[in-house]
Amino acid sequence: MPPGLLRMQVENPIPFADSLLTRILSTGYLHTRYFTQLLAPVYLSADWSFNCIPLVELITDPRNIATGLLYGYLVYVGVTAAPLQLLRQLLNVARGAGRGPAADIANQSQNTATQPEAAAAAAAVGDRAPTGSPVAVETAGRSCG
């Protein structure tokens, strides 16, 4: 065996495991260990190589419970985050027919740009109801706001 390959096998034994099942289960458990280290960095090491974390070789290994819980949690978070609904909203906004917060903000910014122009045009034309008209009497007691 070439010296470089032996060094790689010592540093990361998972790809060199005999069984595909062992490689998959060990990688899943490694993800669980990393997630645990992220949440509670209690057991730290400068070198995790060689056999610091033993390979998971059997489906009945109790370490697979933690792996299943982690992957189940990640699936739960992914489903409850409603990524498809968010993607649809983003696509609708991109098409210009969007509903949702981003589309509302875009519509408000467009409306505020045209409102002063409309008010100036109405004032220039004298677009007001006469003082004694029913429209003026009906709206006199109401405030818009």
C-alpha positions as CSV (number, residue, x, y, z in Angstrom):
1,M,0.0,0.0,0.0
2,P,1.4,3.4,-0.9
3,P,2.4,5.6,2.1
4,G,0.0,8.4,1.2
5,L,-3.0,5.9,1.1
6,L,-2.0,4.5,4.5
7,R,-1.9,8.0,5.9
8,M,-5.4,8.7,4.5
9,Q,-6.8,5.5,5.9
10,V,-5.4,6.3,9.4
11,E,-6.9,9.9,9.2
12,N,-10.3,8.8,7.9
13,P,-11.1,5.1,8.2
14,I,-14.7,5.4,7.0
15,P,-14.1,5.3,3.2
16,F,-11.9,2.3,3.7
17,A,-14.5,0.2,5.5
18,D,-15.4,-3.1,3.9
19,S,-19.1,-2.7,3.9
20,L,-21.3,0.0,2.3
21,L,-23.6,-0.3,5.3
22,T,-20.7,0.4,7.7
23,R,-19.7,3.5,5.7
24,I,-23.3,4.8,5.7
25,L,-24.0,4.2,9.4
26,S,-20.6,5.5,10.5
27,T,-21.0,8.7,8.4
28,G,-24.5,9.2,9.9
29,Y,-23.1,8.7,13.4
30,L,-20.3,11.1,12.6
31,H,-22.9,13.8,11.6
32,T,-24.6,13.2,15.0
33,R,-21.3,13.6,16.8
34,Y,-20.6,16.9,14.9
35,F,-24.1,18.2,15.8
36,T,-23.6,17.3,19.4
37,Q,-20.3,19.1,19.4
38,L,-22.0,22.1,17.9
39,L,-24.6,22.2,20.7
40,A,-22.4,21.2,23.6
41,P,-18.7,21.3,23.0
42,V,-17.8,19.2,26.0
43,Y,-15.5,16.5,24.7
44,L,-13.1,18.2,22.3
45,S,-10.0,16.8,20.7
46,A,-7.3,18.2,18.5
47,D,-7.1,15.0,16.5
48,W,-10.1,12.7,15.8
49,S,-8.2,10.5,13.4
50,F,-7.5,6.7,13.6
51,N,-10.1,4.9,15.7
52,C,-11.2,7.7,18.0
53,I,-14.7,7.2,16.9
54,P,-15.3,3.5,16.3
55,L,-17.1,2.5,13.1
56,V,-20.8,1.6,13.3
57,E,-20.9,-1.8,11.7
58,L,-24.4,-3.1,12.7
59,I,-27.8,-1.7,12.2
60,T,-28.6,-2.8,15.8
61,D,-25.9,-0.6,17.2
62,P,-27.5,1.8,19.8
63,R,-25.6,4.8,18.3
64,N,-28.0,4.5,15.4
65,I,-30.9,5.8,17.6
66,A,-29.1,9.2,17.9
67,T,-28.5,9.3,14.2
68,G,-32.2,8.5,13.5
69,L,-33.3,11.2,15.9
70,L,-31.0,13.8,14.3
71,Y,-32.1,13.0,10.7
72,G,-35.8,12.9,11.9
73,Y,-35.3,16.3,13.5
74,L,-33.8,17.7,10.3
75,V,-36.6,16.4,8.2
76,Y,-39.2,17.8,10.6
77,V,-37.5,21.3,10.5
78,G,-37.4,21.1,6.7
79,V,-41.0,20.2,6.3
80,T,-42.3,22.7,8.9
81,A,-40.3,25.5,7.4
82,A,-42.6,25.2,4.3
83,P,-39.8,25.7,1.7
84,L,-42.2,25.0,-1.2
85,Q,-44.6,27.8,-0.1
86,L,-41.7,30.2,0.3
87,L,-40.4,29.2,-3.1
88,R,-43.8,29.8,-4.7
89,Q,-44.0,33.2,-3.1
90,L,-40.5,34.1,-4.4
91,L,-41.4,32.9,-7.9
92,N,-44.7,34.9,-7.9
93,V,-42.8,38.1,-6.8
94,A,-40.3,37.5,-9.6
95,R,-43.1,37.2,-12.1
96,G,-44.7,40.4,-10.7
97,A,-48.0,38.7,-9.6
98,G,-46.8,38.1,-6.0
99,R,-48.7,38.0,-2.8
100,G,-46.9,38.1,0.5
101,P,-44.7,40.4,2.5
102,A,-42.2,41.0,-0.3
103,A,-44.9,41.8,-2.9
104,D,-46.7,44.1,-0.4
105,I,-43.5,46.1,0.2
106,A,-42.9,46.4,-3.5
107,N,-46.5,47.5,-4.1
108,Q,-46.3,50.1,-1.3
109,S,-43.1,51.6,-2.7
110,Q,-44.7,51.9,-6.1
111,N,-47.9,53.4,-4.7
112,T,-46.1,56.0,-2.6
113,A,-44.2,57.2,-5.7
114,T,-47.5,57.8,-7.6
115,Q,-49.6,59.3,-4.8
116,P,-48.0,62.7,-4.7
117,E,-48.3,62.9,-8.5
118,A,-52.0,62.1,-8.3
119,A,-52.6,64.6,-5.5
120,A,-50.9,67.3,-7.5
121,A,-52.9,66.5,-10.6
122,A,-56.2,66.6,-8.6
123,A,-55.3,69.9,-7.0
124,A,-54.4,71.4,-10.4
125,V,-57.7,70.3,-11.9
126,G,-59.7,71.5,-8.9
127,D,-61.1,68.0,-8.2
128,R,-63.2,68.9,-5.2
129,A,-66.8,68.4,-4.5
130,P,-68.9,71.6,-4.0
131,T,-69.5,72.6,-0.4
132,G,-73.2,71.8,-0.3
133,S,-73.0,68.6,-2.3
134,P,-74.1,65.3,-0.6
135,V,-70.5,63.9,-1.0
136,A,-69.0,66.8,1.0
137,V,-71.7,66.6,3.7
138,E,-71.4,62.8,4.0
139,T,-67.6,62.8,4.3
140,A,-67.4,66.0,6.5
141,G,-67.6,64.1,9.8
142,R,-65.2,61.3,8.9
143,S,-61.5,61.3,9.1
144,C,-59.3,59.3,6.8
145,G,-56.5,57.8,8.6
